[in-house]
Amino acid sequence: MPPVRCLIWDFDGTLVDSPLAVEAATNATLLEQGFAAVPLAEVKSGMVLPTIPRMASHARIAADDPRAMAMNERFYHHARLAFPQHAAPFPAI
């Protein structure tokens, strides 16, 4: 296998069909932190925001709340687990 020469990061559904992975990571984070899970439609509408304000919005807390910063790190932990299972490149990518 050749060495990796390029890495493309896509968390907003442009190159990778990722909403189900984002939903899984978002809800795992919310539930872990004591907040309610949110439906896929809400996850999709929030995918345009950076992670901290997005997670704060889903948790119904202020973006400057320390819990929002903590959720940022936990979201990426859960995303590393969810993306291999729930995301795939769109056809022809």
C-alpha positions as CSV (number, residue, x, y, z in Angstrom):
1,M,0.0,0.0,0.0
2,P,1.5,3.4,-0.9
3,P,2.0,6.0,1.8
4,V,-0.7,8.5,2.4
5,R,0.1,11.7,0.4
6,C,-3.0,13.6,1.1
7,L,-5.7,13.8,3.7
8,I,-9.1,15.4,2.9
9,W,-11.2,16.3,5.9
10,D,-15.0,16.3,5.3
11,F,-17.5,16.5,8.2
12,D,-20.3,18.3,6.4
13,G,-21.4,15.8,3.8
14,T,-19.7,17.3,0.7
15,L,-17.5,14.4,-0.3
16,V,-18.6,11.8,2.2
17,D,-22.1,10.7,3.0
18,S,-21.6,11.5,6.7
19,P,-24.8,12.6,8.4
20,L,-25.4,9.2,10.0
21,A,-21.9,9.2,11.4
22,V,-22.3,12.8,12.7
23,E,-25.6,11.8,14.2
24,A,-24.1,8.8,16.0
25,A,-21.1,10.9,17.3
26,T,-23.4,13.8,18.3
27,N,-25.9,11.7,20.2
28,A,-23.2,9.6,21.9
29,T,-21.7,12.8,23.1
30,L,-24.9,14.4,24.2
31,L,-26.1,11.3,26.1
32,E,-22.7,10.8,27.7
33,Q,-22.9,14.4,29.0
34,G,-26.4,14.0,30.3
35,F,-28.3,15.8,27.5
36,A,-31.1,14.4,25.3
37,A,-30.3,13.0,21.9
38,V,-31.5,14.9,18.8
39,P,-33.1,13.7,15.6
40,L,-31.2,13.3,12.3
41,A,-32.9,16.4,10.8
42,E,-31.5,18.6,13.6
43,V,-28.1,17.1,13.2
44,K,-28.1,17.7,9.5
45,S,-29.2,21.4,9.9
46,G,-26.5,21.9,12.5
47,M,-23.7,20.5,10.3
48,V,-22.9,23.9,8.9
49,L,-21.7,25.2,12.3
50,P,-18.3,24.6,14.0
51,T,-18.4,21.8,16.6
52,I,-18.6,23.8,19.8
53,P,-21.5,26.1,18.9
54,R,-23.2,23.1,17.2
55,M,-23.0,20.9,20.2
56,A,-24.0,23.8,22.5
57,S,-27.1,24.3,20.3
58,H,-28.0,20.6,20.4
59,A,-27.6,20.6,24.2
60,R,-29.6,23.9,24.5
61,I,-26.7,25.6,26.3
62,A,-24.7,28.7,25.6
63,A,-21.7,28.2,23.3
64,D,-19.4,29.7,26.0
65,D,-20.6,27.2,28.6
66,P,-17.6,25.1,29.7
67,R,-19.7,21.9,28.9
68,A,-19.7,22.9,25.2
69,M,-15.9,22.9,25.1
70,A,-15.9,19.5,26.8
71,M,-18.3,18.2,24.2
72,N,-16.0,19.2,21.4
73,E,-13.3,16.8,22.5
74,R,-15.8,14.0,23.2
75,F,-17.5,14.5,19.8
76,Y,-14.3,13.8,18.0
77,H,-13.6,10.8,20.1
78,H,-17.0,9.4,19.2
79,A,-16.6,10.5,15.5
80,R,-13.4,8.4,15.2
81,L,-15.5,5.4,16.2
82,A,-18.6,6.2,14.2
83,F,-17.2,7.3,10.8
84,P,-15.8,3.9,9.8
85,Q,-19.2,2.3,10.5
86,H,-21.6,5.0,9.3
87,A,-19.9,7.1,6.5
88,A,-18.7,6.4,3.0
89,P,-17.5,8.5,0.1
90,F,-20.2,9.5,-2.4
91,P,-20.1,7.6,-5.7
92,A,-17.2,8.7,-8.0
93,I,-15.3,10.4,-5.1
